[in-house]
Structure formats: structure tokens, C-alpha cells
């Protein structure tokens, strides 16, 4: 049986903000609180967790891990239609939530069990033999191409992926992880909670992102920071006027960004101010983490690194044929296989079969490899690959180039039908001031930095770009 939580002792395990100061549990206190709850959970089956950024969520997930019960994390910001779909699809037997939680109407029919996160150091550890292939989590996709699908993540996949990340990053039980990620998805819950708990480390969660709170948490011993590009963008804006923040980021052992590409200007500002290179990694709900930049890798920003130990990765063409490994720079779809893969989609055998190709998972992400085998993502096949004038164009590199213009605060690139080219490149920008850059300015910038055929041929100026909870731009909404 794979232990997903370290041995109980008196080291601090979890810290969350509370109304009267920090709420802290040691490993012994967490074991007691989780064991107390685990004894009340059903054998087998699934439980839903109202996954707020609180100590109660961590206790609920730890209890389910001890009991061998699959967790369905619920996003508290989801609408009723999405919540209804997730609950009807996953059929949890219980809903675990903090005391006094006011739940949406769609959830009131579920049997409810309030989570007591108070320390219980004298409660004997709960033990149950659980097979490594048993499902630990059912995490639902964002549903951008249809109803959200429940991704079945086994204990084996979670443990294997956390262990290879630990080796790659030198991540140990001595590290203090700081983050403000929500706890209903892989980044915040698997990496951000189960990661430190498996290693015996300490998690200081900020509750919500705030540069002042982050500075204080790093000053209190933080060594590793996890974030998404929206958070790092705010840090990049703040470092010019906040010497305390600069000092703490400069002293961190590791800064990691994920869930979307970190724009080049933010990379450059943070490195110039702190001397730190933000490490990017690449993963998906179905695969957990696939690649990472290695600490100390001198390659410039824009890459998500090389495959993790045990993860096999290849690029394939439009016919599914592997690209030649000695032909760097050619765009192909990323396919991966290894112990990190999911066990399938809940109740969706057809979708599971469609996602696989001879044991390889078809990610739908498009990328190129450099001569050293580093992966550079250029976008999703469905939304970010533009076929214009016989060329395959990735939206990501154009977006990074547009963001280098001082008049561009945010940028997105899409394609739209063109009778001559097939598709034309469209730039969507949020300007930094009242006067937006012209299409000619931006087209010249892209043509000079990349290639003429990648220049935008239409410009749309907007007040904001639609984003999901992880900061990813919702391009389908732009097109609509």
C-alpha cells in the first residue's frame, strides 16, 4: 500500500489563515483529526469534498486517503448546472464540508458530514489495506469541449508522480511550501497538499493570493513557491516597489509556475529583480505532471523542460505518426505514457478509448522540441493551432511576442476563417493605456521577432480577457 501521508510526529504539517490567526496542525494532530473522520466514511464508493481553501478540505482528503475512499473535489465557484452534472455523474455517498457551510440548492439532498479539523493527537491512526490501483481522486475536467469528464487518478499515479517531482526538484521534507492555489484541482490539491504531506514537508497556504501575505509566509521559512501565471504577473508588477518581496523571492529555493504559460515579460522582470528563474512544468488532469525545467537549466524562458523520469513523450503528426526525433522545430501533438497516467474517465469508456493511441495518451497539446529534447508548447490543437497559408502556427509564441510591446497588458491569439489563407491570425489585446497599439505596429513586431506569416492580420481591442479559475484564457468565449 502506498502511504500518501507521512508518518505522524510533531513536525508542523499544515498552516491556514483563520479569523484569530494561523490554524496549524502537526502531523500527529492531522493524523488524529483525519483518523477520527476516516472511521465515519463508507468503505469503497466515493465522497464529495466542498473544496474550499481551508484546513477542513485537507483533513477531509487525508481522511479519505487513509480510508481508501475516492474523493470528488467540488469547486465552490461552480454554477449549479456544473455541480449537478458532477454529482449525478460521480454519485458520491457523502458530502464533506466545513461546519456551517451554506451549500447550493443542488447539493442539499446529499447526505452531509461536517469536518472537524480540531487537533486530535491522541486518536489512534486509522489503517486500512488499500490496493495501489484503487482510485484516490475523481477530478473533473474544465468541460471546454463538452460536459466535464471525471478523471480517475489512482494512488499509484499520484505517488509515482509526486516521487519523480521530488527527485527532479530536490523537493524534501525539509521544504516549506507556500501557495494560494485553490484545492479542487491537480495543481493545488495533488501537488500542493498531497505533495508536502507525502514528503513530510510543511504547507503554508495563504487562503487567498496577496503579495503581503506571501512575503510574510516566505519570511517565516518558506523555501518553495507554487503559483499560476496570474499570480506571478502580480509579483512581477510588485517587485519594482517592494524590496521585502524581492528579498524573500531571491532567497527561495524554488519558484514553480504551472497551469498555463508564464509570459516572457514576467519571466524577465522577476529574474532581473530577484536573480531567480521561475521553473515551468507541464501537466494535465489526466496525466499529472509530464515535464519540468530542471533547476539550474540555463535554457531561456519559453520551455517546459524535459520529460520527468519514467514519463515517455513523443510528438506525432496529423496522421498520428511519430515525428523524427532529429528534426527539432517541427510542430506535433504531444503524446505521453508512463505510471503517471489516469485510469480512465468515469462512466466514459468511449472517451477513454478515444483519448488513447496504443497505450499513449493523446494530450491535444501542440509542441516543438529543441535540440536538447526540451518541450516548448505552442497551444491546444483545438484552440491554439492556426493553419494559415499552408503553415502551422502556434498561438503561444505570438502571444509572448505581443506581450513584449509596452502598450500591451494582456494578449490572446486565435484564428478565424479567411478565404485566401484558410485561417488568419487574430490578436486580442488589453492595452496598458487609453491608446492601443495599431495593427501595423503589432504585425511589424511579430514579423521581426518570428516570421512574416505569423503576423496578426486583424486586431481586436478589449477591456479584459475571459479567464477560468486557474487564469487560463477562455478562447472559445472570445470567438463567441
For each residue, the residues with C-beta under 8 A, 3 or more apart:
1: 129 130 131 132 155
2: 132 155 156 158 159
3: 6 7 198
4: 65 136 155 158 159 194 197 198
5: 27 30 31 34 62 65 66 194 197 198
6: 3 13 27 173 197 198 199 200
7: 3 27 200
8: 27 28 30 31 32 125
9: 26 27 28
10: 26 27 28
11: 26 27 173 200 202
12: 15 24 25 26 27 202
13: 6 25 26 27 29 30 196 197 202 203
14: 24 25 30 55 58 202 203 205
15: 12 22 23 24 202 203 204 205
16: 22 23 53 54 55 58 205 207
17: 21 22 23 205 206 207 213
18: 21 22 23 55
19:
20:
21: 17 18
22: 15 16 17 18
23: 15 16 17 18 55 117
24: 12 14 15
25: 12 13 14 29 30 33 55 59 117 119
26: 9 10 11 12 13 29 30 119 121
27: 5 6 7 8 9 10 11 12 13 30 31 200
28: 8 9 10 31 32 121
29: 13 25 26 32 33 119 120 121
30: 5 8 13 14 25 26 27 33 34 58 59 62 197
31: 5 8 27 28 34 35 123 125
32: 8 28 29 35 36 119 120 121 122 123
33: 25 29 30 36 37 59 63 116 117 118 119 120 123
34: 5 30 31 37 38 59 62 63 65 66 126
35: 31 32 38 39 63 66 120 123 124 125 126
36: 32 33 39 40 63 116 120 123
37: 33 34 40 41 59 60 63 96 113 115 116
38: 34 35 41 63 64 66 67 126 128
39: 35 36 67 126
40: 36 37 113
41: 37 38 47 63 64 67 69 94
42: 45 47 69 93 94
43: 67 68 69
44: 68 69
45: 42 69 70 92 93
46: 69 70 71 72 90 91 92 93 138
47: 41 42 60 64 69 70 71 72 92 93 94 95 96
48: 71 72 73 74 86 87 90 92 94 95 96 107 110
49: 57 60 61 64 71 72 73 74 95 96 97
50: 57 74 76 95 96 97 98 101 103 107
51: 57 73 74 75 76 182 183 184 189
52: 56 57 76 97 98 101 183
53: 16 57 180 182 183 188 205 207 208
54: 16 57 58 98 117 207
55: 14 16 18 23 25 58 59 117
56: 52 59 60 96 97 98 99 115 117
57: 49 50 51 52 53 54 60 61 73 98 115 183 193
58: 14 16 30 54 55 61 62 117 183 193 197 203
59: 25 30 33 34 37 55 56 62 63 115 116 117
60: 37 47 49 56 57 63 64 71 96 115
61: 49 57 58 64 65 71 73 183 189 193 194
62: 5 30 34 58 59 65 66 197
63: 33 34 35 36 37 38 41 59 60 66 67 96 115 126
64: 38 41 47 49 60 61 67 68 69 70 71 96 136
65: 4 5 34 61 62 68 71 136 155 194
66: 5 34 35 38 62 63 125 126 127 128
67: 38 39 41 43 63 64 126 128
68: 43 44 64 65 128 129 130 134
69: 41 42 43 44 45 46 47 64
70: 45 46 47 64 134 135 136 137 138
71: 46 47 48 49 60 61 64 65 136 137 138
72: 46 47 48 49 86 90 92 137 138 140 150
73: 48 49 51 57 61 137 139 183 184 185 189
74: 48 49 50 51 78 83 86 87 95 107 184
75: 51 78 82 182 184 185 469
76: 50 51 52 184
77: 469
78: 74 75 82 83 86
79: 82 83
80: 83 84 104 105 106
81: 84 85
82: 75 78 79 85 86 143 148
83: 74 78 79 80 86 87 104 106 107
84: 80 81 87 88 106
85: 81 82 88 89 147 148
86: 48 72 74 78 82 83 89 90 140 148 150
87: 48 74 83 84 90 91 92 106 107 110
88: 84 85 91
89: 85 86 147 150 346 347
90: 46 48 72 86 87 138 150 346
91: 46 87 88
92: 45 46 47 48 72 87 95 110
93: 42 45 46 47 111
94: 41 42 47 48 110 111 112 113
95: 47 48 49 50 74 92 103 107 110 111 112 113
96: 37 47 48 49 50 56 60 63 64 113 114 115
97: 49 50 52 56 101 103 112 113 114 115
98: 50 52 54 56 57 101 114 115 117
99: 56 114 115 116
100: 114
101: 50 52 97 98 114
102:
103: 50 95 97 107 108 112
104: 80 83 107 108
105: 80 108
106: 80 83 84 87
107: 48 50 74 83 87 95 103 104 110
108: 103 104 105
109:
110: 48 87 92 94 95 107
111: 93 94 95
112: 94 95 97 103
113: 37 40 94 95 96 97
114: 96 97 98 99 100 101
115: 37 56 57 59 60 63 96 97 98 99
116: 33 36 37 59 99
117: 23 25 33 54 55 56 58 59 98
118: 33
119: 25 26 29 32 33
120: 29 32 33 35 36 123
121: 26 28 29 32
122: 32
123: 31 32 33 35 36 120
124: 35
125: 8 31 35 66
126: 34 35 38 39 63 66 67
127: 66
128: 38 66 67 68
129: 1 68
130: 1 68 134 155
131: 1 134 155
132: 1 2 154 155 156 159
133: 154 155 156 343
134: 68 70 130 131 154 155
135: 70 138 152 153 154 155 343
136: 4 64 65 70 71 153 154 155 158
137: 70 71 72 73 151 153 158 189 190
138: 46 70 71 72 90 135 150 151 152 153 346
139: 73 150 151 153 184 185 186 189 285
140: 72 86 143 148 149 150 151
141: 144 148 149 151 285 286
142: 148 468 472
143: 82 140 146 147 148 149
144: 141 382 383 474 476
145: 382
146: 143 149
147: 85 89 143
148: 82 85 86 140 141 142 143
149: 140 141 143 146 345 346 348 351
150: 72 86 89 90 138 139 140 345 346 347 348
151: 137 138 139 140 141 285 286 342 345 346
152: 135 138 342 343 344 345 346
153: 135 136 137 138 139 157 158 186 190 285 288 342 343
154: 132 133 134 135 136 157 158 342 343
155: 1 2 4 65 130 131 132 133 134 135 136 158 159
156: 2 132 133 159 160 339
157: 153 154 160 161 288 339 340 341 342 343
158: 2 4 136 137 153 154 155 161 162 190 194 288
159: 2 4 132 155 156 162 163 198
160: 156 157 163 164 310 338 339 340
161: 157 158 164 165 190 288 289 308 339 340
162: 158 159 165 166 190 191 194 195 198 199
163: 159 160 166 167 198
164: 160 161 167 168 289 308 309 310 311 340
165: 161 162 168 169 171 191 195 281 289 292 308
166: 162 163 169 170 171 172 195 199
167: 163 164 170 309
168: 164 165 171 292 294 308 309
169: 165 166 224 254 256 279 292 295
170: 166 167 253 254 295
171: 165 166 168 175 195 199 201 224 254
172: 166 175 199 201
173: 6 11 199 200 201
174: 201 223
175: 171 172 196 199 201 202 223 224 253 254
176: 201 202 203 204 220 221 222 223 224
177: 192 195 196 201 202 203 204 222 223 224 225 226
178: 204 205 206 214 217 218 222 224 225 226
179: 188 192 203 205 206 225 226 227
180: 53 205 206 207 208 209 210 213 214 227 231
181: 187 188 192 226 227 228
182: 51 53 75 185 188 469 470
183: 51 52 53 57 58 61 73 188 189 192 193
184: 51 73 74 75 76 139 188 189
185: 73 75 139 182 188 189 285 470
186: 139 153 189 190 191 283 284 285 288
187: 181 190 191 192 226 228 258 259 283 470
188: 53 179 181 182 183 184 185 191 192 193 226
189: 51 61 73 137 139 183 184 185 186 192 193 194
190: 137 153 158 161 162 186 187 193 194 195 288
191: 162 165 186 187 188 194 195 226 258 289
192: 177 179 181 183 187 188 189 195 196 203 205 226
193: 57 58 61 183 188 189 190 196 197 203
194: 4 5 61 65 158 162 189 190 191 197 198
195: 162 165 166 171 177 190 191 192 198 199 201
196: 13 175 177 192 193 199 200 201 202 203
197: 4 5 6 13 30 58 62 193 194 200 201 203
198: 3 4 5 6 159 162 163 194 195
199: 6 162 166 171 172 173 175 195 196
200: 6 7 11 27 173 196 197
201: 171 172 173 174 175 176 177 195 196 197
202: 11 12 13 14 15 175 176 177 196 221
203: 13 14 15 58 176 177 179 192 193 196 197
204: 15 176 177 178 217 220 222
205: 14 15 16 17 53 178 179 180 192
206: 17 178 179 180 209 210 213 214 217
207: 16 17 53 54 180 213
208: 53 180
209: 180 206 214 227 231 234
210: 180 206 213 214
211: 214 215 234 235 238 242 245
212: 215 216
213: 17 180 206 207 210 216 217
214: 178 180 206 209 210 211 217 218 225 235 245 248
215: 211 212 218 219 242 244 245 248
216: 212 213 219 220
217: 178 204 206 213 214 220 222
218: 178 214 215 222 225 248 249 251 252
219: 215 216 222 244 248
220: 176 204 216 217
221: 176 202
222: 176 177 178 204 217 218 219 225 248 252
223: 174 175 176 177 252 253 254
224: 169 171 175 176 177 178 252 253 254 255 256
225: 177 178 179 214 218 222 249 252 254 255 256
226: 177 178 179 181 187 188 191 192 256 258
227: 179 180 181 209 231 232 235 255 256 257
228: 181 187 231 232 257 258 259 260 470 471
229: 232 233 257 259 260 261 262 263 266 471
230: 233 234 467 471
231: 180 209 227 228 234 235 471
232: 227 228 229 235 236 255 257 262 266 270 278
233: 229 230 236 237 263 266
234: 209 211 230 231 237 238
235: 211 214 227 231 232 238 239 245 249 270
236: 232 233 239 265 266 269 270
237: 233 234 240 269
238: 211 234 235 241 242 245
239: 235 236 242 245 246 249 269 270 273 274
240: 237 269 273
241: 238
242: 211 215 238 239 245 246
243: 246 247
244: 215 219 247 248
245: 211 214 215 235 238 239 242 248 249
246: 239 242 243 249 250 273 274
247: 243 244 250 251
248: 214 215 218 219 222 244 245 251 252
249: 218 225 235 239 245 246 252 255 270 273 274 276
250: 246 247 273 274 275 276
251: 218 247 248
252: 218 222 223 224 225 248 249 255 276
253: 170 175 223 224
254: 169 170 171 175 223 224 225 279 295
255: 224 225 227 232 249 252 270 276 277 278 279
256: 169 224 225 226 227 278 279 280 281
257: 227 228 229 232 262 278 279 280 281
258: 187 191 226 228 280 281 282 283
259: 187 228 229 470 471 472
260: 228 229 470 471 472 473
261: 229 280 377 396 399 400
262: 229 232 257 266 267 278 280 301
263: 229 233 266 267 399 400 403
264: 267 268 301 302 400 403 404
265: 236 268 269 403 404
266: 229 232 233 236 262 263 269 270 278
267: 262 263 264 270 271 277 278 301
268: 264 265 271 272 301
269: 236 237 239 240 265 266 272 273
270: 232 235 236 239 249 255 266 267 273 274 276 278
271: 267 268 274 275 276 277 278
272: 268 269
273: 239 240 246 249 250 269 270
274: 239 246 249 250 270 271
275: 250 271
276: 249 250 252 255 270 271
277: 255 267 271 293 301
278: 232 255 256 257 262 266 267 270 271 301
279: 169 254 255 256 257 292 293 295 305
280: 256 257 258 261 262 292 293 301 303 304 305
281: 165 256 257 258 289 291 292 293 304 305
282: 258 289 290 291 292 304 305 365 375 377
283: 186 187 258 287 288 289 290
284: 186 287 288 290 363 365
285: 139 141 151 153 185 186 342
286: 141 151 341 342 355 361 363
287: 283 284 290 336 340 341 342 361 363
288: 153 157 158 161 186 190 283 284 340
289: 161 164 165 191 281 282 283 292 308 340
290: 282 283 284 287 307 308 311 313 334 336 340 363
291: 281 282 304 305 306 307 308 311 313 375
292: 165 168 169 279 280 281 282 289 304 305 306 308
293: 277 279 280 281 297 299 303 304 305 374
294: 168 297 305 306
295: 169 170 254 279
296:
297: 293 294 305 374
298:
299: 293 303 370 372 374
300: 303
301: 262 264 267 268 277 278 280
302: 264 376 397 400
303: 280 293 299 300 370 374 375 376
304: 280 281 282 291 292 293 374 375 376 377
305: 279 280 281 282 291 292 293 294 297 374 375
306: 291 292 294 372 373 374 375
307: 290 291 311 312 313 336 373 375
308: 161 164 165 168 289 290 291 292 311 340
309: 164 167 168
310: 160 164 338 339 340
311: 164 290 291 307 308 336 337 338 340
312: 307 336 337 338 360
313: 290 291 307 334 335 336 375
314: 322 323 334 335 336 360
315: 322 323 330 331 332 333 334 335 367 368 369
316: 319 320 321 322 323 332 333 335 357
317: 320 321 323 332 333
318:
319: 316
320: 316 317 357
321: 316 317
322: 314 315 316
323: 314 315 316 317 327 330 332
324: 327 330
325: 369 373
326:
327: 323 324 330
328: 368 369 370 371
329: 368 369 370
330: 315 323 324 327 368
331: 315 366 367 368 378 385 392 394
332: 315 316 317 323 366 367 368
333: 315 316 317 362 363 364 365 366 367 381
334: 290 313 314 315 363 365 366 367 375 377
335: 313 314 315 316 357 360 361 362 363
336: 287 290 307 311 312 313 314 340 341 360 361 363
337: 311 312 341 359 360 361
338: 160 310 311 312 341
339: 156 157 160 161 310
340: 157 160 161 164 287 288 289 290 308 310 311 336
341: 157 286 287 336 337 338 361
342: 151 152 153 154 157 285 286 287 345 361
343: 133 135 152 153 154 157
344: 152 348 349 352
345: 149 150 151 152 342 348 349 351 352 355
346: 89 90 138 149 150 151 152
347: 89 150
348: 149 150 344 345 351 352
349: 344 345 352 353
350: 353 354
351: 149 345 348 354 355
352: 344 345 348 349 355 356
353: 349 350 356
354: 350 351
355: 286 345 351 352 361 362
356: 352 353 359 360 361 362
357: 316 320 335 360 362
358:
359: 337 356
360: 312 314 335 336 337 356 357
361: 286 287 335 336 337 341 342 355 356
362: 333 335 355 356 357
363: 284 286 287 290 333 334 335 336
364: 333 380 381 382
365: 282 284 333 334 377 379 380 381
366: 331 332 333 334 377 378 379 380 381 384 385 392 394
367: 315 331 332 333 334 375 376 377 378
368: 315 328 329 330 331 332 375 376 378 394
369: 315 325 328 329 373 374 375 376
370: 299 303 328 329 373 374 376
371: 328
372: 299 306
373: 306 307 325 369 370
374: 293 297 299 303 304 305 306 369 370
375: 282 291 303 304 305 306 307 313 334 367 368 369
376: 302 303 304 367 368 369 370
377: 261 282 304 334 365 366 367 394 396
378: 331 366 367 368 384 385 394 395 396 397
379: 365 366 383 384 385 394 395 396
380: 364 365 366 383 384 385
381: 333 364 365 366 384 385
382: 144 145 364 385
383: 144 379 380 395 414 475 476
384: 366 378 379 380 381 394 395 396 413 475
385: 331 366 378 379 380 381 382 392 393 394 395
386: 392 393 394 395 413 414 415 423 425
387: 390 391 392 393 415 422 423
388: 391 393 415 418 421 422 423 424 425 453
389: 420 421 422 453
390: 387 422
391: 387 388 453 454
392: 331 366 385 386 387
393: 385 386 387 388 398 415 425 453 454
394: 331 366 368 377 378 379 384 385 386 397 398
395: 378 379 383 384 385 386 398 399 412 413 414 415
396: 261 377 378 379 384 399 400 413
397: 302 378 394 400 401 450 454
398: 393 394 395 401 402 413 425 427 446 450 454 456
399: 261 263 395 396 402 403 411 412 413
400: 261 263 264 302 396 397 403 404
401: 397 398 404 445 446 449 450
402: 398 399 405 408 411 413 427 429 442 445 446 456
403: 263 264 265 399 400 408 410 411
404: 264 265 400 401 408 445 449
405: 402 408 437 441 442 445
406: 432
407: 431 432 433 435 436 437 441
408: 402 403 404 405 411 429 430 431 432 437 442
409: 429 430 431 432
410: 403 429 430 464 465
411: 399 402 403 408 427 428 429 430
412: 395 399 427 428 429 465 473 475 478
413: 384 386 395 396 398 399 402 425 426 427 428 456
414: 383 386 395 426 428 475 478 479
415: 386 387 388 393 395 423 424 425 426
416: 423 424 426 458 479
417: 422 423 424
418: 388 421 422 423 424 457
419:
420: 389
421: 388 389 418 424 457
422: 387 388 389 390 417 418
423: 386 387 388 415 416 417 418
424: 388 415 416 417 418 421 457 458
425: 386 388 393 398 413 415 454 455 456 457 458
426: 413 414 415 416 456 457 458 459 460
427: 398 402 411 412 413 439 442 456 458 459 460
428: 411 412 413 414 460 461 462 465 478
429: 402 408 409 410 411 412 436 437 442 459 460 461 462
430: 408 409 410 411 461 462 463 464 465
431: 407 408 409 434 435 436 437 461
432: 406 407 408 409
433: 407
434: 431
435: 407 431
436: 407 429 431 459 461
437: 405 407 408 429 431 441 442
438: 441 442 459
439: 427 442 443 456 457 458 459
440: 443 444
441: 405 407 437 438 444 445
442: 402 405 408 427 429 437 438 439 445 446 455 456 459
443: 439 440 446 447 455 456 457
444: 440 441 447 448 455
445: 401 402 404 405 441 442 448 449
446: 398 401 402 442 443 449 450 454 455 456
447: 443 444 450 451 452 454 455
448: 444 445
449: 401 404 445 446
450: 397 398 401 446 447 454 455
451: 447 454
452: 447 455
453: 388 389 391 393
454: 391 393 397 398 425 446 447 450 451
455: 425 442 443 444 446 447 450 452
456: 398 402 413 425 426 427 439 442 443 446 459
457: 418 421 424 425 426 439 443
458: 416 424 425 426 427 439
459: 426 427 429 436 438 439 442 456
460: 426 427 428 429
461: 428 429 430 431 436
462: 428 429 430 465
463: 430
464: 410 430
465: 410 412 428 430 462 473 478
466: 473 474 477 478
467: 230 471 472 473 474
468: 142 471 472 474
469: 75 77 182
470: 182 185 187 228 259 260
471: 228 229 230 231 259 260 467 468
472: 142 259 260 467 468
473: 260 412 465 466 467 478
474: 144 466 467 468 477 478
475: 383 384 412 414 478 479
476: 144 383 479 480
477: 466 474 480
478: 412 414 428 465 466 473 474 475
479: 414 416 475 476
480: 476 477
